[in-house]
């Protein structure tokens, strides 16, 4: 084995750790090891960064779903995949892929979105640093925002266009 072979192997071994730890400024990867828990009516996906908080979010989601079902006197039609993103980069990367807009950057007030079978949300414990209009400490507002996004999910499930891309004949709820 040559000296260059050993150096190359060492670099290949340590490079992923250096990138994910932030040791190389400007280098990033957006691959997250999603963990999941199947709940009644939805599956919550979260990263290891939210292992201690996803139960709190599940309670907020459960409460939001109860409120939406009660208001409309109707159940959600489809199972929902709910993603708790560890940061804005992860959140944006979902929209960039889904909308085929690789340069998309969400506004600072955007912390969640919902369509028929999916809801994406930046982890509320990161709102203080990642958002300009939302604070994790305002628990009632966190609940209201989650419920608001679940109304979008409910609406999309009962709409001809599941992702609101075709709303010619549909009645769209206003923000």
Protein Blocks (a to p, Z undefined) as FASTA:
>chain_A
ZZklmmmmmmmmmmmmmmmnopaghiacfbdcddddddehiacdddfklmmmmmmmmmmm
mmmmmmmmmmnopacfbdcdddddfbfklmmmmmmmmnopakbccdfklgbdcdfkbccd
ddfklmmmmpckbcfklmmlmmmmmmmmmmmmmmmmmpfblnopacklpccddZZ
